[in-house]
Amino acid sequence: AYTEGDVLRERAMARGVPASAIRVTADVEHTAQEAKAVQLLLQGMGESARIVLVTSAFHMPRAKTFFEQAGLLVTPYAVDFRVQVRATSPYDWLPSAQGAYDFEIAWREVMGRGFYGVKAWLSR
């Protein structure tokens, strides 16, 4: 079980970051768990730890909410913008594999936001 954290730790060390400066969370399955794991990792750093949250632009609003709910001060740094600047063509209106993929990513994010919105509403 080679986790994403293991891969990123190795990449950081290959670029000269000392192992003693790297912390990796326990294994997590989703963003809400990751926010809690990061909060636990940074618990001894004072009243509120400040982090730079790096994630996909489309995922940032939901991810930022989870990390703030975990008590972290978040500076968002959005990456992976899914925008292409080009002329429109008639082919843009035809079904495509890329269109299906883009729809799936957007739909999963909408469903995640809806799920956690309802969950928060019910817990009031």
Backbone hydrogen bonds in HBPLUS format (Angstrom, degrees):
<---DONOR---> <-ACCEPTOR-->    atom                        ^
c    i                          cat <-CA-CA->   ^        H-A-AA   ^      H-
h    n   atom  resd res      DA  || num        DHA   H-A  angle D-A-AA Bond
n    s   type  num  typ     dist DA aas  dist angle  dist       angle   num
A0006-ASP N   A0003-THR O   3.11 MM   3  5.17 121.5  2.47  95.4 109.3     1
A0007-VAL N   A0003-THR O   3.15 MM   4  6.56 157.4  2.21 148.7 154.2     2
A0008-LEU N   A0004-GLU O   2.93 MM   4  6.19 166.6  1.95 155.5 158.8     3
A0009-ARG N   A0005-GLY O   2.87 MM   4  5.98 150.2  1.96 143.7 152.2     4
A0010-GLU N   A0006-ASP O   3.06 MM   4  6.29 163.3  2.09 148.9 152.5     5
A0011-ARG N   A0007-VAL O   3.01 MM   4  6.31 156.1  2.07 148.7 155.7     6
A0012-ALA N   A0008-LEU O   2.96 MM   4  6.12 158.1  2.01 146.4 151.9     7
A0013-MET N   A0009-ARG O   2.96 MM   4  6.22 162.9  1.99 153.5 158.1     8
A0014-ALA N   A0010-GLU O   2.90 MM   4  6.04 152.1  1.98 145.8 153.8     9
A0015-ARG N   A0011-ARG O   3.18 MM   4  6.40 127.1  2.48 134.8 147.4    10
A0015-ARG N   A0012-ALA O   3.05 MM   3  5.14 137.5  2.24  97.0 109.4    11
A0017-VAL N   A0012-ALA O   3.02 MM   5  5.43 163.1  2.05 144.2 139.1    12
A0016-GLY N   A0013-MET O   3.01 MM   3  5.05 162.3  2.04 108.4 110.6    13
A0021-ALA N   A0018-PRO O   2.90 MM   3  5.50 159.1  1.94 118.9 125.8    14
A0022-ILE N   A0019-ALA O   3.16 MM   3  5.35 166.1  2.18 112.1 115.2    15
A0034-GLU N   A0030-HIS O   3.00 MM   4  6.28 154.0  2.07 150.1 158.5    16
A0035-ALA N   A0031-THR O   2.92 MM   4  6.17 156.4  1.98 154.1 158.8    17
A0036-LYS N   A0032-ALA O   3.31 MM   4  6.59 160.5  2.35 144.5 148.7    18
A0037-ALA N   A0033-GLN O   2.90 MM   4  6.14 155.6  1.96 149.1 156.6    19
A0038-VAL N   A0034-GLU O   2.87 MM   4  6.08 156.3  1.92 152.8 158.3    20
A0039-GLN N   A0035-ALA O   3.00 MM   4  6.19 157.1  2.05 144.7 151.4    21
A0040-LEU N   A0036-LYS O   2.98 MM   4  6.25 156.4  2.03 147.7 153.5    22
A0041-LEU N   A0037-ALA O   3.00 MM   4  6.18 152.1  2.08 141.9 149.8    23
A0042-LEU N   A0038-VAL O   2.99 MM   4  6.20 144.7  2.12 148.4 157.0    24
A0043-GLN N   A0040-LEU O   3.40 MM   3  5.09 165.1  2.43  98.4 102.6    25
A0045-MET N   A0042-LEU O   3.01 MM   3  5.66 155.5  2.08 134.4 134.4    26
A0073-LEU N   A0049-ALA O   2.86 MM  24  6.06 170.0  1.86 157.1 159.7    27
A0051-ILE N   A0073-LEU O   2.85 MM  22  6.21 161.5  1.88 168.3 171.9    28
A0075-THR N   A0051-ILE O   2.92 MM  24  6.21 150.5  2.01 154.8 164.3    29
A0053-LEU N   A0075-THR O   2.95 MM  22  6.06 149.6  2.04 136.5 146.4    30
A0077-TYR N   A0053-LEU O   2.81 MM  24  5.78 147.6  1.92 167.5 156.5    31
A0079-VAL N   A0055-THR O   2.97 MM  24  5.88 154.7  2.04 143.6 147.6    32
A0059-HIS N   A0056-SER O   2.97 MM   3  5.23 135.3  2.18 105.4 118.2    33
A0060-MET N   A0056-SER O   3.00 MM   4  6.09 124.6  2.32 150.0 165.7    34
A0057-ALA N   A0079-VAL O   2.76 MM  22  5.45 137.7  1.94 172.1 164.5    35
A0060-MET N   A0057-ALA O   3.36 MM   3  5.20 146.1  2.49  95.3 104.6    36
A0063-ALA N   A0059-HIS O   3.04 MM   4  6.15 173.0  2.05 163.1 164.8    37
A0064-LYS N   A0060-MET O   2.78 MM   4  5.72 170.0  1.79 160.9 163.5    38
A0065-THR N   A0061-PRO O   3.26 MM   4  6.36 154.0  2.33 137.3 143.7    39
A0066-PHE N   A0062-ARG O   3.18 MM   4  6.54 158.5  2.23 151.8 156.3    40
A0067-PHE N   A0063-ALA O   3.06 MM   4  6.38 164.9  2.09 158.2 161.6    41
A0068-GLU N   A0064-LYS O   2.94 MM   4  6.09 155.5  2.00 149.9 156.9    42
A0069-GLN N   A0065-THR O   2.89 MM   4  6.06 155.0  1.95 148.8 156.1    43
A0070-ALA N   A0066-PHE O   3.06 MM   4  6.31 130.5  2.31 137.2 150.0    44
A0072-LEU N   A0067-PHE O   3.18 MM   5  5.77 159.1  2.22 154.8 152.8    45
A0071-GLY N   A0068-GLU O   2.91 MM   3  5.14 157.7  1.96 109.0 114.6    46
A0092-ASP N   A0089-SER O   2.94 MM   3  5.52 156.4  1.99 117.1 124.3    47
A0093-TRP N   A0090-PRO O   3.20 MM   3  5.83 164.4  2.22 116.0 120.4    48
A0094-LEU N   A0091-TYR O   3.17 MM   3  5.34 167.9  2.18 109.9 113.4    49
A0100-ALA N   A0096-SER O   3.05 MM   4  6.36 153.2  2.12 145.7 152.4    50
A0101-TYR N   A0097-ALA O   2.96 MM   4  6.23 157.1  2.01 148.9 155.3    51
A0102-ASP N   A0098-GLN O   2.86 MM   4  6.09 166.9  1.88 153.8 157.1    52
A0103-PHE N   A0099-GLY O   2.92 MM   4  6.06 157.1  1.97 144.5 151.2    53
A0104-GLU N   A0100-ALA O   2.94 MM   4  6.16 156.4  2.00 145.6 151.8    54
A0105-ILE N   A0101-TYR O   3.09 MM   4  6.41 161.7  2.12 154.9 158.6    55
A0106-ALA N   A0102-ASP O   3.03 MM   4  6.26 168.2  2.05 151.6 155.0    56
A0107-TRP N   A0103-PHE O   2.76 MM   4  5.87 163.3  1.78 155.4 160.8    57
A0108-ARG N   A0104-GLU O   2.93 MM   4  6.05 160.9  1.97 150.0 154.4    58
A0109-GLU N   A0105-ILE O   3.16 MM   4  6.39 155.2  2.22 146.1 152.4    59
A0110-VAL N   A0106-ALA O   2.96 MM   4  6.24 158.2  2.00 151.2 157.4    60
A0111-MET N   A0107-TRP O   2.86 MM   4  6.08 162.5  1.89 152.6 157.5    61
A0112-GLY N   A0108-ARG O   2.92 MM   4  6.09 154.8  1.99 142.4 149.6    62
A0113-ARG N   A0109-GLU O   2.92 MM   4  6.16 162.7  1.95 151.1 155.4    63
A0114-GLY N   A0110-VAL O   2.91 MM   4  6.11 158.9  1.95 148.5 154.8    64
A0115-PHE N   A0111-MET O   2.81 MM   4  5.97 163.6  1.84 152.4 156.8    65
A0116-TYR N   A0112-GLY O   3.04 MM   4  6.19 176.0  2.04 154.3 155.2    66
A0117-GLY N   A0113-ARG O   2.90 MM   4  5.91 141.8  2.04 139.4 150.6    67
A0118-VAL N   A0114-GLY O   2.93 MM   4  6.12 163.3  1.96 153.7 156.7    68
A0119-LYS N   A0115-PHE O   2.90 MM   4  6.11 157.9  1.95 147.5 154.7    69
A0120-ALA N   A0116-TYR O   2.99 MM   4  6.02 156.3  2.05 137.7 143.3    70
A0121-TRP N   A0117-GLY O   2.97 MM   4  6.17 156.1  2.03 143.6 150.8    71
A0122-LEU N   A0118-VAL O   2.85 MM   4  6.07 156.9  1.90 153.2 158.7    72
A0123-SER N   A0119-LYS O   3.12 MM   4  6.27 138.1  2.30 139.2 149.7    73
A0124-ARG N   A0121-TRP O   3.40 MM   3  5.65 165.4  2.42 105.9 109.6    74
